Amino acid sequence: MEEVLALVEARLRTALGEPDARAAVTFLGTDRIEVLRFTEADVVRYATLGMSAQPMADPTAALADPVKGPRAELVLTVRAGLADTDKVLRPLAVLAASPQVEGVVVAPGASLDLGEPLWPGAPFSSVLVAESGGLVEDLELDAPRDPVRFLPLLPMTPNEAAWKRVHGAQALQERWLNAGTDLRDPLRRSVTLD
């Protein structure tokens, strides 16, 4: 477990630079989750560290495989200085602990809902999990372990989350793209939905 997390942290540092802050959260019955903050010019990135220590297990499986199964960490990118986004550390740790706590497999296209704002005054209480491989490359592990995927999180307003449930993740992402939505804006309004 420590070996995997050391490799994950090294990959994050290679891709994003040195973290300028980190916080750790432990929930009852779960492994410790850290959230690292990386600041670059007008952008702040928050990355979880700890979610990939164990593979995510299929909730319908009788026994969880301790070696095989998808592994992931979460990455959230926002514009700096527009909102108190540092308060997202605990909510991110909650999302990263969801595979251990709720037995869910976090994968691209999924919605993760906190039921409360991501940070004080945020217009978002849920996120869309995007495809990995962009900002931080997947981390290959020795077989038979699956690679660690670094999954970007795209904040969704309640209206966007409801629309996504009906029309799907791809349709929502196309709406954002066609509208030129700045998904890094921590104060942005919902995209026009019909």
Sequence and secondary structure as in RCSB ss.txt:
>XXXX:A:sequence
MEEVLALVEARLRTALGEPDARAAVTFLGTDRIEVLRFTEADVVRYATLGMSAQPMADPTAALADPVKGPRAELV
LTVRAGLADTDKVLRPLAVLAASPQVEGVVVAPGASLDLGEPLWPGAPFSSVLVAESGGLVEDLELDAPRDPVRF
LPLLPMTPNEAAWKRVHGAQALQERWLNAGTDLRDPLRRSVTLD
>XXXX:A:secstr
 HHHHHHHHHHHHHHH   SEEEEE  TTS  EEEEEEEETTEEEEEEESGGGS    TT SS  SSSS EEEEE
EEEETTSS GGGGHHHHHHHHHHHHHH     TT EEE SS SSTT S SEEEE  SSSSS  B  STTS  EEE
EEEEEE HHHHHHHHHH HHHHHHHHHHHT  TT TT       
